[in-house]
Amino acid sequence: MADLMKSADAVPRRSAPEPDPAAGGDRTARTSALARRRRGVLAVASAAALLSLGGLGGAMLVKSPAQAAADTRAPEASVITASVGSERLARTVVLRGDVTSGATLSLTPTEVADSRALGGATNLGGSSPVLTRKLAHVGDTVKAAEPIVEFSGRPVYILPGRIPAYRDMVPGESGDDIAQIQGALATLGLYHGGDKHGYFGAVTKKSVVALYHRLGYPVPVTGGAAGKGGGSGATGEPFVPLSEMAFAASVPVRVVGLPAAVGDKVSGPVASLATGGLKLTGYLDPSYQGLVKEGMKVRITSEALGVTASAGVSSVGELVTPGDKSGSLPSGGDASDQGGNAPANGGIPYLPVQVTPIGTWDNRLDGQNVRMTITAAATTGAVLTVPEAAINAGADARTSVTVVAPDGSQHRVRVTVGVSADGKVQVTPTGTARLRARDRVVVGQ
């Protein structure tokens, strides 16, 4: 043993090599290998996790036939309810309409008559008419025997009458136009009879003189150098020149145009007048026939002017088809083309609704397209209301609503229906049935 131990001691021992700076490459290699092993472990773990998640997702997508049937089964029926209201209902119909001037009358002087001043001097006429003054403005309302414009120192005025003026009316002449001016002078308190009806006699002459004195102008006289107003009367007698007077079927009239300027030679109308006042025609959809009736209230609104007015329905006409000459037309006009304008209501068939204003029309409405709101039915105060869908009609023609109690139970309440508007209906419970505001009623499932 001792020998062996000595032999072992005789074997030189290998000691660990001293660190060598130049040997750093081995250490780096060992570190890189360790990092690669770690990355490999992480990759294997990540792949395993992904496979697990994929399996779980696949399991979730796989459904049994029973589960698939349950998922596609219709949901259990639920009740849709609405609250019973308490409010005032008003059923309205909204339509458009046009405001027009009705019939128009143009005044165009063509010659200047001789005239006699209060002092007896005669002013010769005959020159070309020149507009010398405007005595009214557009929009003004003019009465009978009220000067509107002045040309060459002579007045232009109107008198009431349905027969248009068509000649100078001079002493000694007879006719319906003479009878008409006698009637017009009588309404002014200037003629009290004395001449034969329709005959321009001595009393009528005195009335004509009184008329021009009221107007404030010299009296026109026949004959003279101008040779106006000849007729069968003697020279220098009072007469009514066609250039100065016009008959209007409805007086007063409204001035709608004064086209000439002061100083212009008269070559056309010097004034345009509207007779009969403003007229509003509404265009009612034929589907509302029977809903709008005479006497219903109308609210008129001009969005362009910010003007409102109140009126009442005076009539509802028959169907009008613009452009169809054989179709029904509103009284007093052609619906397809009035004065070359576009067809009424854009060419769409309509029922013409005429209205009467409460008070007087605002003259600014002339020519405006306005909105008309007609109240077809209204409750006097607050009433019980339910949606239209809540109304049930039975085989016995009785109507009811289904009320849902707080515990979910349902019971029917018989009701009578009234005004309907905006999808709601007035209801009144019948008999001993009770229905209160804020009750819940079935409107669907």
PyMOL commands that set and color helices and strands:
alter all, ss='L'
color gray80, all
select helices_A, chain A and resi 2-10+21-61+65-72+176-187+202-215+286-288+344-347+363-365+388-390
alter helices_A, ss='H'
color red, helices_A
select strands_A, chain A and resi 80-83+85-87+90-100+103-107+115-116+122-123+131-134+141-142+149-151+154-160+219-220+245-248+253-257+271-275+279-284+297-302+307-316+351-357+369-378+383-387+392-393+399-404+410-421+424-429+440-444
alter strands_A, ss='S'
color yellow, strands_A
deselect
rebuild
show_as cartoon
